[in-house]
Amino acid sequence: MVKHREHEWVEEYPGSITVCDSSGIVLELNKKSVEVFRAEGGRKLIGSNLLDCHPAPALRTLKRLMRNERTNVYTVTKGRIRKVVLQTPWYKKGKYRGFVEISLPIRGKIPNIVRK
């Protein structure tokens, strides 16, 4: 029998995954997220409030999303790297527990497939 951690795939996921609680306290960062936020402290960000490190426009959006438990999806380009960003609430036993942000590098156009 092979033993494995249930969530070990998260560590080597090619995008950054950041998880916070309902008040904005960072609970988890995967390996890529630690790399992306190295200049801001990397793993030391766990336990800090992510609301303290967002500029005004992004902070307003994030607070609104968290308050209303809404999902936000957008693309962003920084230098030559383009990413799709998903910010979405997470729940435990049906109770709102916080937010997850997944940021994944993308190449080329993103196709839109319409299914019936």
ChimeraX attribute file (.defattr): number of C-alpha atoms within 10 A of each C-alpha:
attribute: neighborCount
match mode: 1-to-1
recipient: residues
	/A:1	3
	/A:2	3
	/A:3	5
	/A:4	8
	/A:5	6
	/A:6	7
	/A:7	7
	/A:8	10
	/A:9	11
	/A:10	15
	/A:11	15
	/A:12	11
	/A:13	14
	/A:14	15
	/A:15	22
	/A:16	23
	/A:17	22
	/A:18	22
	/A:19	23
	/A:20	23
	/A:21	21
	/A:22	17
	/A:23	15
	/A:24	19
	/A:25	19
	/A:26	23
	/A:27	17
	/A:28	18
	/A:29	24
	/A:30	21
	/A:31	19
	/A:32	21
	/A:33	22
	/A:34	21
	/A:35	15
	/A:36	14
	/A:37	15
	/A:38	13
	/A:39	8
	/A:40	12
	/A:41	12
	/A:42	17
	/A:43	17
	/A:44	13
	/A:45	18
	/A:46	18
	/A:47	14
	/A:48	14
	/A:49	16
	/A:50	19
	/A:51	17
	/A:52	10
	/A:53	11
	/A:54	13
	/A:55	9
	/A:56	10
	/A:57	8
	/A:58	12
	/A:59	15
	/A:60	12
	/A:61	13
	/A:62	21
	/A:63	14
	/A:64	12
	/A:65	17
	/A:66	21
	/A:67	13
	/A:68	10
	/A:69	18
	/A:70	13
	/A:71	15
	/A:72	14
	/A:73	12
	/A:74	10
	/A:75	13
	/A:76	13
	/A:77	11
	/A:78	7
	/A:79	6
	/A:80	5
	/A:81	10
	/A:82	16
	/A:83	17
	/A:84	16
	/A:85	18
	/A:86	16
	/A:87	21
	/A:88	18
	/A:89	22
	/A:90	17
	/A:91	13
	/A:92	8
	/A:93	6
	/A:94	7
	/A:95	8
	/A:96	14
	/A:97	17
	/A:98	22
	/A:99	26
	/A:100	21
	/A:101	21
	/A:102	17
	/A:103	24
	/A:104	17
	/A:105	15
	/A:106	15
	/A:107	8
	/A:108	6
	/A:109	6
	/A:110	8
	/A:111	6
	/A:112	6
	/A:113	5
	/A:114	5
	/A:115	4
	/A:116	2
